[in-house]
Structures are given as C-alpha cells and as structure tokens.
Amino acid sequence: MPAAGSVPACGRGPLSVVGGMIPSMTTPAAVIVDSTAYAQAVEDAARAAAAYYAGGSSPLDDDAYDRLARGIAAWEAEHPDEVLPDSPTGKVAGGAAEGDVPHTVPMLSLDNVFSPEEFTAWTASLARRIDREVTRFSVGPKLDGLAVAARYHEGRLTRLITRGDGTA
C-alpha cells in the first residue's frame, strides 16, 4: 500500500508527489537511431507481445517492453511515413486465441504517463474530450492482469470475453 502523500505510477510502486507535480519516471524511452534499429525494435516488441498474450514467458520484462514501446512511438512521431504495420503503437493486445467475439461496448486500454509534461498533456487531452477542466484525480496501482467482459442472460453467465484488440 502506498504511503500517504504518494501515488503509485504504472504499477511500479509509489511515486512521491512534490508540490502537486509528478516527478519524472526512471523509465526512459529506448533510443532508436535509424530505420534498421526501428525495424528490429518493432520485431522485438511484436515477438514479446505475442509470447506474453499467448501465455508464454516474454523475452522482455514490463520495464524493458515499456522502454522499447516508448522508443518506437518516439521514432514514429519523428518518421510518420515509416511506421511498420507490426508496430505495437495503437494496439491493445496480441489478438484472439480462438475466434473473435465482438464487444458490445469497446474495451479500451490505459494510457501511460512518465513525466510531468506528459501528465499535463494528458490532462489537457482529457479536458478536451470531456469538454470541461479536470480538477481532481483518484490514483491507484495499475496491476497487470486479464481484462474480461462478462455477459449475462436472465441472470446467468453466458460468456466471458477477453479484451483482445478492444473491439473483438
């Protein structure tokens, strides 16, 4: 349980709030220097995600995967014409194990925020989407796990559906 005056950040433990601001995270983005390194990073991320979502053990821990994904996103922001189709950016999960079942309401993913600047930008984006200023936040630990939608008919559970890509 986090100590009073701290908030957990991205499931990595407590993060002290100083003067109402969140200090920078210690997980910087991987540095991708050219298109060859970008292609290798996308391949590594796709392989790690496939292993993770297939129930196997990923060759990358959460921190390493986050660094790699942030590096890929940074490269793509600077080189939008070079985005590869297998890139993990914009994807929620690794795909269906056994057929697709459409969600009635899309199941979305969480956003990551790693610095005060990213938190400020995220807050502004949220305010635009809900058309009002956000003045209070409730923060809790992010736990890795499985998201499911439960469907009931006449009070009986009829189907459990994993998030998949958020739509099926």
VEXNULO-400198 format. One record per atom (N, C-alpha, C): residue number from 0; atom name; x, y, z; residue in one letter. Coordinates in steps of 0.1 Angstrom, whole numbers, plus 2048, in hexadecimal, padded with zeros to 3 digits. Example, Ala and Ser with C-alpha at 12.3 -4.5 7.8 and 13.67 -1.06 7.14 Angstrom:
residues 2
{0,N,{884,7C7,84E},A},
{0,CA,{87B,7D3,84E},A},
{0,C,{884,7DF,84E},A},
{1,N,{880,7EA,847},S},
{1,CA,{889,7F5,847},S},
{1,C,{881,800,84F},S},
This chain:
residues 168
{0,N,{809,7F4,800},M},
{0,CA,{800,800,800},M},
{0,C,{809,80C,800},M},
{1,N,{806,816,7F7},P},
{1,CA,{80F,822,7F7},P},
{1,C,{80E,82A,804},P},
{2,N,{818,831,807},A},
{2,CA,{819,83A,813},A},
{2,C,{810,846,810},A},
{3,N,{80B,84C,81A},A},
{3,CA,{804,859,819},A},
{3,C,{80C,863,811},A},
{4,N,{806,86A,808},G},
{4,CA,{80E,874,801},G},
{4,C,{815,86F,7F5},G},
{5,N,{812,862,7F1},S},
{5,CA,{818,85D,7E5},S},
{5,C,{80E,856,7DD},S},
{6,N,{810,855,7D0},V},
{6,CA,{807,84E,7C7},V},
{6,C,{80F,844,7BF},V},
{7,N,{809,838,7BD},P},
{7,CA,{80F,82E,7B5},P},
{7,C,{810,832,7A7},P},
{8,N,{81A,82F,79F},A},
{8,CA,{81B,833,791},A},
{8,C,{81E,826,789},A},
{9,N,{815,823,780},C},
{9,CA,{817,818,777},C},
{9,C,{81A,80B,77D},C},
{10,N,{815,808,789},G},
{10,CA,{818,7FC,78F},G},
{10,C,{826,7FA,794},G},
{11,N,{82E,804,794},R},
{11,CA,{83C,802,797},R},
{11,C,{83F,807,7A6},R},
{12,N,{835,809,7AE},G},
{12,CA,{837,80D,7BC},G},
{12,C,{834,81B,7BE},G},
{13,N,{835,820,7CA},P},
{13,CA,{831,82E,7CD},P},
{13,C,{83A,838,7C7},P},
{14,N,{833,843,7C3},L},
{14,CA,{83A,84F,7BD},L},
{14,C,{836,85B,7C5},L},
{15,N,{840,861,7CB},S},
{15,CA,{83D,86D,7D3},S},
{15,C,{838,878,7CB},S},
{16,N,{82E,87F,7D0},V},
{16,CA,{829,88B,7CA},V},
{16,C,{82F,897,7D1},V},
{17,N,{837,89F,7C9},V},
{17,CA,{83E,8AB,7CF},V},
{17,C,{837,8B7,7CA},V},
{18,N,{832,8BF,7D3},G},
{18,CA,{82C,8CC,7D0},G},
{18,C,{820,8CA,7C6},G},
{19,N,{819,8BF,7C7},G},
{19,CA,{80E,8BC,7BE},G},
{19,C,{812,8B8,7B0},G},
{20,N,{81F,8B6,7AE},M},
{20,CA,{824,8B1,7A0},M},
{20,C,{829,8A3,7A2},M},
{21,N,{828,89B,797},I},
{21,CA,{82E,88E,797},I},
{21,C,{83C,88F,791},I},
{22,N,{847,88B,798},P},
{22,CA,{854,88B,793},P},
{22,C,{856,882,787},P},
{23,N,{861,883,780},S},
{23,CA,{864,87A,774},S},
{23,C,{865,86C,779},S},
{24,N,{861,863,770},M},
{24,CA,{863,855,773},M},
{24,C,{871,851,76F},M},
{25,N,{875,845,774},T},
{25,CA,{883,841,772},T},
{25,C,{883,837,766},T},
{26,N,{878,836,75E},T},
{26,CA,{878,82D,753},T},
{26,C,{878,836,746},T},
{27,N,{884,839,741},P},
{27,CA,{885,841,735},P},
{27,C,{882,838,728},P},
{28,N,{87F,83F,71D},A},
{28,CA,{87C,838,711},A},
{28,C,{889,832,70C},A},
{29,N,{888,826,705},A},
{29,CA,{894,821,6FE},A},
{29,C,{898,82B,6F3},A},
{30,N,{8A4,82C,6F0},V},
{30,CA,{8A9,835,6E5},V},
{30,C,{8AA,82D,6D8},V},
{31,N,{8A3,831,6CE},I},
{31,CA,{8A3,82A,6C1},I},
{31,C,{8A9,834,6B8},I},
{32,N,{8B5,830,6B2},V},
{32,CA,{8BD,839,6AA},V},
{32,C,{8BB,839,69B},V},
{33,N,{8B5,82E,696},D},
{33,CA,{8B3,82E,687},D},
{33,C,{8A7,824,684},D},
{34,N,{8A4,823,677},S},
{34,CA,{899,81B,673},S},
{34,C,{89B,80C,676},S},
{35,N,{8A8,808,675},T},
{35,CA,{8AB,7FA,678},T},
{35,C,{8A9,7F6,686},T},
{36,N,{8AD,7FF,68F},A},
{36,CA,{8AB,7FD,69E},A},
{36,C,{89C,7FE,6A1},A},
{37,N,{895,807,69A},Y},
{37,CA,{886,808,69B},Y},
{37,C,{87F,7FA,698},Y},
{38,N,{883,7F5,68C},A},
{38,CA,{87D,7E8,687},A},
{38,C,{880,7DD,691},A},
{39,N,{88C,7DD,697},Q},
{39,CA,{890,7D3,6A1},Q},
{39,C,{888,7D5,6AE},Q},
{40,N,{886,7E1,6B2},A},
{40,CA,{87E,7E4,6BE},A},
{40,C,{870,7DF,6BC},A},
{41,N,{86A,7E2,6B1},V},
{41,CA,{85C,7DE,6AE},V},
{41,C,{85B,7CE,6AE},V},
{42,N,{865,7C8,6A8},E},
{42,CA,{865,7B9,6A8},E},
{42,C,{867,7B4,6B6},E},
{43,N,{870,7BA,6BE},D},
{43,CA,{872,7B5,6CC},D},
{43,C,{865,7B7,6D4},D},
{44,N,{85E,7C3,6D2},A},
{44,CA,{852,7C6,6DA},A},
{44,C,{847,7BC,6D6},A},
{45,N,{846,7BA,6C9},A},
{45,CA,{83B,7B1,6C4},A},
{45,C,{83D,7A2,6CA},A},
{46,N,{84A,79E,6CA},R},
{46,CA,{84D,791,6CF},R},
{46,C,{84A,790,6DE},R},
{47,N,{84E,79A,6E5},A},
{47,CA,{84B,79A,6F4},A},
{47,C,{83C,79B,6F7},A},
{48,N,{834,7A3,6EF},A},
{48,CA,{826,7A4,6F1},A},
{48,C,{81F,796,6EE},A},
{49,N,{823,790,6E3},A},
{49,CA,{81E,783,6DF},A},
{49,C,{820,779,6EA},A},
{50,N,{82C,778,6EF},A},
{50,CA,{82F,76F,6FA},A},
{50,C,{827,772,706},A},
{51,N,{826,77E,70A},Y},
{51,CA,{81E,782,716},Y},
{51,C,{80F,77F,714},Y},
{52,N,{809,782,709},Y},
{52,CA,{7FB,780,707},Y},
{52,C,{7F8,771,704},Y},
{53,N,{801,769,700},A},
{53,CA,{7FF,75B,6FE},A},
{53,C,{801,753,70B},A},
{54,N,{804,75A,716},G},
{54,CA,{805,753,723},G},
{54,C,{813,74E,726},G},
{55,N,{81C,751,71C},G},
{55,CA,{82A,74D,71F},G},
{55,C,{832,757,726},G},
{56,N,{83F,755,727},S},
{56,CA,{847,75F,72E},S},
{56,C,{84D,769,724},S},
{57,N,{84B,775,726},S},
{57,CA,{850,780,71D},S},
{57,C,{85F,781,71E},S},
{58,N,{867,783,714},P},
{58,CA,{875,785,715},P},
{58,C,{878,793,71B},P},
{59,N,{86E,79C,71D},L},
{59,CA,{870,7A9,723},L},
{59,C,{868,7AA,72F},L},
{60,N,{86D,7B0,73A},D},
{60,CA,{865,7B3,745},D},
{60,C,{85D,7C0,742},D},
{61,N,{853,7C3,74B},D},
{61,CA,{84A,7CE,749},D},
{61,C,{852,7DB,746},D},
{62,N,{85C,7DE,74E},D},
{62,CA,{864,7EA,74D},D},
{62,C,{86B,7EB,740},D},
{63,N,{872,7E0,73C},A},
{63,CA,{879,7E0,72F},A},
{63,C,{86F,7E1,723},A},
{64,N,{863,7DB,724},Y},
{64,CA,{859,7DC,71A},Y},
{64,C,{854,7EB,719},Y},
{65,N,{852,7F1,724},D},
{65,CA,{84D,7FF,725},D},
{65,C,{858,808,71E},D},
{66,N,{864,806,722},R},
{66,CA,{86F,80E,71C},R},
{66,C,{86F,80D,70C},R},
{67,N,{86E,800,708},L},
{67,CA,{86E,7FD,6FA},L},
{67,C,{862,804,6F3},L},
{68,N,{856,802,6F8},A},
{68,CA,{84A,808,6F2},A},
{68,C,{84B,817,6F2},A},
{69,N,{850,81D,6FC},R},
{69,CA,{852,82C,6FC},R},
{69,C,{85C,830,6F2},R},
{70,N,{867,829,6F0},G},
{70,CA,{870,82C,6E5},G},
{70,C,{86A,82B,6D8},G},
{71,N,{862,820,6D6},I},
{71,CA,{85B,81E,6C9},I},
{71,C,{852,82A,6C6},I},
{72,N,{84A,82E,6D0},A},
{72,CA,{841,839,6CF},A},
{72,C,{848,846,6CC},A},
{73,N,{854,848,6D2},A},
{73,CA,{85B,854,6CF},A},
{73,C,{861,854,6C1},A},
{74,N,{866,849,6BC},W},
{74,CA,{86B,848,6AF},W},
{74,C,{85F,84A,6A5},W},
{75,N,{853,844,6A7},E},
{75,CA,{848,846,69E},E},
{75,C,{843,854,69E},E},
{76,N,{844,85B,6A9},A},
{76,CA,{840,869,6AA},A},
{76,C,{849,872,6A1},A},
{77,N,{855,86E,6A0},E},
{77,CA,{85F,876,698},E},
{77,C,{85F,871,68A},E},
{78,N,{85B,865,687},H},
{78,CA,{85B,85F,67A},H},
{78,C,{84E,858,676},H},
{79,N,{843,860,676},P},
{79,CA,{836,85A,674},P},
{79,C,{834,852,667},P},
{80,N,{83C,855,65D},D},
{80,CA,{83B,84E,650},D},
{80,C,{842,840,650},D},
{81,N,{849,83D,65B},E},
{81,CA,{850,830,65C},E},
{81,C,{84A,827,666},E},
{82,N,{83E,829,66B},V},
{82,CA,{837,821,675},V},
{82,C,{834,813,66F},V},
{83,N,{839,809,676},L},
{83,CA,{837,7FB,671},L},
{83,C,{82A,7F5,676},L},
{84,N,{824,7ED,66E},P},
{84,CA,{816,7E7,672},P},
{84,C,{817,7DF,67E},P},
{85,N,{822,7D9,682},D},
{85,CA,{823,7D1,68E},D},
{85,C,{826,7D9,69B},D},
{86,N,{827,7E6,699},S},
{86,CA,{82A,7EE,6A5},S},
{86,C,{820,7ED,6B0},S},
{87,N,{825,7EC,6BC},P},
{87,CA,{81C,7EB,6C8},P},
{87,C,{814,7F8,6CB},P},
{88,N,{818,803,6C5},T},
{88,CA,{811,80F,6C8},T},
{88,C,{802,80E,6C3},T},
{89,N,{7F9,812,6CC},G},
{89,CA,{7EB,812,6C8},G},
{89,C,{7E4,804,6C9},G},
{90,N,{7EC,7FA,6CD},K},
{90,CA,{7E6,7ED,6CF},K},
{90,C,{7E3,7EB,6DE},K},
{91,N,{7D8,7E4,6E1},V},
{91,CA,{7D5,7E1,6EF},V},
{91,C,{7DA,7D4,6F4},V},
{92,N,{7DA,7CA,6EB},A},
{92,CA,{7DE,7BC,6F0},A},
{92,C,{7E3,7B5,6E4},A},
{93,N,{7E7,7A8,6E6},G},
{93,CA,{7ED,7A0,6DC},G},
{93,C,{7E4,798,6D3},G},
{94,N,{7D7,799,6D4},G},
{94,CA,{7CE,792,6CB},G},
{94,C,{7C6,787,6D2},G},
{95,N,{7BD,782,6CB},A},
{95,CA,{7B4,777,6D1},A},
{95,C,{7BB,76A,6D0},A},
{96,N,{7B9,762,6DB},A},
{96,CA,{7BE,754,6DB},A},
{96,C,{7B5,74B,6D4},A},
{97,N,{7A7,74E,6D4},E},
{97,CA,{79E,745,6CF},E},
{97,C,{792,74C,6CA},E},
{98,N,{792,752,6BE},G},
{98,CA,{787,759,6B8},G},
{98,C,{785,767,6BE},G},
{99,N,{77E,76F,6B7},D},
{99,CA,{77B,77D,6BC},D},
{99,C,{76C,77D,6C0},D},
{100,N,{76A,784,6CB},V},
{100,CA,{75C,787,6D0},V},
{100,C,{75B,796,6D1},V},
{101,N,{752,79C,6CA},P},
{101,CA,{752,7AB,6CB},P},
{101,C,{74D,7B0,6D8},P},
{102,N,{753,7BA,6DD},H},
{102,CA,{74F,7C1,6EA},H},
{102,C,{743,7CA,6E7},H},
{103,N,{739,7CA,6F0},T},
{103,CA,{72E,7D3,6EF},T},
{103,C,{733,7E1,6F0},T},
{104,N,{73C,7E4,6FA},V},
{104,CA,{742,7F1,6FC},V},
{104,C,{751,7EE,6FC},V},
{105,N,{759,7F6,6F4},P},
{105,CA,{767,7F4,6F3},P},
{105,C,{76E,7F4,701},P},
{106,N,{777,7EB,703},M},
{106,CA,{77F,7EA,70F},M},
{106,C,{78C,7F1,70C},M},
{107,N,{78F,7FC,712},L},
{107,CA,{79B,804,70F},L},
{107,C,{7A6,801,719},L},
{108,N,{7B2,806,715},S},
{108,CA,{7BE,804,71E},S},
{108,C,{7C1,810,726},S},
{109,N,{7CA,80F,72F},L},
{109,CA,{7CF,81A,737},L},
{109,C,{7DA,822,730},L},
{110,N,{7DB,82F,732},D},
{110,CA,{7E6,837,72D},D},
{110,C,{7F1,837,738},D},
{111,N,{7FE,837,733},N},
{111,CA,{809,839,73C},N},
{111,C,{80E,847,73C},N},
{112,N,{812,84C,748},V},
{112,CA,{817,859,74A},V},
{112,C,{824,858,752},V},
{113,N,{82F,85D,74C},F},
{113,CA,{83C,85B,752},F},
{113,C,{843,867,757},F},
{114,N,{83D,873,755},S},
{114,CA,{844,880,759},S},
{114,C,{839,88A,75B},S},
{115,N,{83D,895,762},P},
{115,CA,{834,8A0,765},P},
{115,C,{82E,8A6,758},P},
{116,N,{836,8A7,74D},E},
{116,CA,{832,8AC,741},E},
{116,C,{827,8A3,73A},E},
{117,N,{82A,896,73B},E},
{117,CA,{820,88C,735},E},
{117,C,{813,88D,73D},E},
{118,N,{814,88E,74B},F},
{118,CA,{808,88F,753},F},
{118,C,{800,89C,74F},F},
{119,N,{807,8A7,74D},T},
{119,CA,{800,8B3,74A},T},
{119,C,{7F9,8B2,73C},T},
{120,N,{800,8AC,732},A},
{120,CA,{7FA,8AA,725},A},
{120,C,{7EE,8A0,726},A},
{121,N,{7EF,896,72E},W},
{121,CA,{7E5,88C,72F},W},
{121,C,{7D8,893,735},W},
{122,N,{7DB,89B,740},T},
{122,CA,{7D0,8A2,746},T},
{122,C,{7C9,8AB,73D},T},
{123,N,{7D0,8B3,734},A},
{123,CA,{7CA,8BC,72B},A},
{123,C,{7C2,8B4,720},A},
{124,N,{7C8,8A8,71C},S},
{124,CA,{7C0,8A0,712},S},
{124,C,{7B3,89B,718},S},
{125,N,{7B4,897,725},L},
{125,CA,{7A8,892,72C},L},
{125,C,{79D,89D,72D},L},
{126,N,{7A2,8A9,730},A},
{126,CA,{799,8B5,732},A},
{126,C,{792,8B8,724},A},
{127,N,{799,8B6,719},R},
{127,CA,{793,8B9,70C},R},
{127,C,{789,8AE,709},R},
{128,N,{78C,8A1,70C},R},
{128,CA,{783,897,709},R},
{128,C,{776,897,711},R},
{129,N,{776,89C,71E},I},
{129,CA,{76A,89C,726},I},
{129,C,{764,8AA,727},I},
{130,N,{76B,8B4,720},D},
{130,CA,{766,8C1,71F},D},
{130,C,{765,8C9,72C},D},
{131,N,{76E,8C6,735},R},
{131,CA,{76F,8CE,742},R},
{131,C,{77C,8CB,748},R},
{132,N,{780,8D5,751},E},
{132,CA,{78D,8D4,758},E},
{132,C,{78D,8C8,762},E},
{133,N,{798,8C1,763},V},
{133,CA,{799,8B7,76D},V},
{133,C,{7A0,8BC,779},V},
{134,N,{79A,8BC,785},T},
{134,CA,{79F,8C2,791},T},
{134,C,{7A4,8B8,79B},T},
{135,N,{79F,8AC,79B},R},
{135,CA,{7A2,8A2,7A5},R},
{135,C,{7A5,894,79E},R},
{136,N,{7AE,88D,7A4},F},
{136,CA,{7B2,880,79F},F},
{136,C,{7B1,875,7AA},F},
{137,N,{7AE,869,7A7},S},
{137,CA,{7AF,85E,7B0},S},
{137,C,{7B9,855,7AA},S},
{138,N,{7C4,851,7B1},V},
{138,CA,{7CE,849,7AC},V},
{138,C,{7D0,83C,7B4},V},
{139,N,{7D1,831,7AD},G},
{139,CA,{7D3,824,7B4},G},
{139,C,{7DE,81D,7AC},G},
{140,N,{7E2,811,7B2},P},
{140,CA,{7EC,80A,7AB},P},
{140,C,{7E7,803,79E},P},
{141,N,{7EF,802,794},K},
{141,CA,{7EC,7FB,788},K},
{141,C,{7F2,7ED,789},K},
{142,N,{7E9,7E3,788},L},
{142,CA,{7ED,7D6,78A},L},
{142,C,{7EC,7CF,77C},L},
{143,N,{7F6,7C8,778},D},
{143,CA,{7F5,7C1,76B},D},
{143,C,{7EC,7B5,76E},D},
{144,N,{7E4,7B2,764},G},
{144,CA,{7DB,7A6,766},G},
{144,C,{7D2,7A5,759},G},
{145,N,{7C7,79F,75B},L},
{145,CA,{7BE,79C,750},L},
{145,C,{7B1,7A4,751},L},
{146,N,{7AE,7AB,746},A},
{146,CA,{7A1,7B2,746},A},
{146,C,{797,7AA,73F},A},
{147,N,{78B,7A8,745},V},
{147,CA,{781,7A0,73E},V},
{147,C,{773,7A8,73F},V},
{148,N,{76B,7A5,735},A},
{148,CA,{75D,7AA,735},A},
{148,C,{754,79E,738},A},
{149,N,{74C,79F,742},A},
{149,CA,{743,794,745},A},
{149,C,{735,797,740},A},
{150,N,{72F,78D,738},R},
{150,CA,{722,78F,733},R},
{150,C,{719,785,73A},R},
{151,N,{70D,78B,73E},Y},
{151,CA,{703,783,745},Y},
{151,C,{6F6,783,73D},Y},
{152,N,{6EE,779,73F},H},
{152,CA,{6E1,778,739},H},
{152,C,{6D8,773,744},H},
{153,N,{6CE,77B,747},E},
{153,CA,{6C4,777,752},E},
{153,C,{6CB,773,75E},E},
{154,N,{6D6,77A,762},G},
{154,CA,{6DD,778,76E},G},
{154,C,{6E7,76D,76E},G},
{155,N,{6E9,766,763},R},
{155,CA,{6F3,75C,762},R},
{155,C,{6FE,760,759},R},
{156,N,{70B,75D,75E},L},
{156,CA,{717,760,756},L},
{156,C,{716,757,749},L},
{157,N,{717,75E,73E},T},
{157,CA,{717,757,731},T},
{157,C,{724,758,729},T},
{158,N,{72C,762,72C},R},
{158,CA,{739,763,724},R},
{158,C,{742,76C,72C},R},
{159,N,{74F,768,72C},L},
{159,CA,{75A,771,730},L},
{159,C,{763,774,724},L},
{160,N,{765,781,722},I},
{160,CA,{76D,785,716},I},
{160,C,{779,78D,71A},I},
{161,N,{785,789,716},T},
{161,CA,{790,791,719},T},
{161,C,{790,79D,710},T},
{162,N,{799,7A7,714},R},
{162,CA,{799,7B4,70D},R},
{162,C,{79D,7B3,6FF},R},
{163,N,{7A6,7AA,6FB},G},
{163,CA,{7AB,7A9,6ED},G},
{163,C,{7B1,7B7,6E9},G},
{164,N,{7AC,7BB,6DD},D},
{164,CA,{7B1,7C8,6D8},D},
{164,C,{7A8,7D3,6DC},D},
{165,N,{79F,7D1,6E5},G},
{165,CA,{796,7DB,6EA},G},
{165,C,{788,7DB,6E3},G},
{166,N,{787,7D5,6D7},T},
{166,CA,{77B,7D5,6D0},T},
{166,C,{776,7C6,6CF},T},
{167,N,{77E,7BD,6CF},A},
{167,CA,{77A,7AF,6CE},A},
{167,C,{785,7A6,6D4},A},
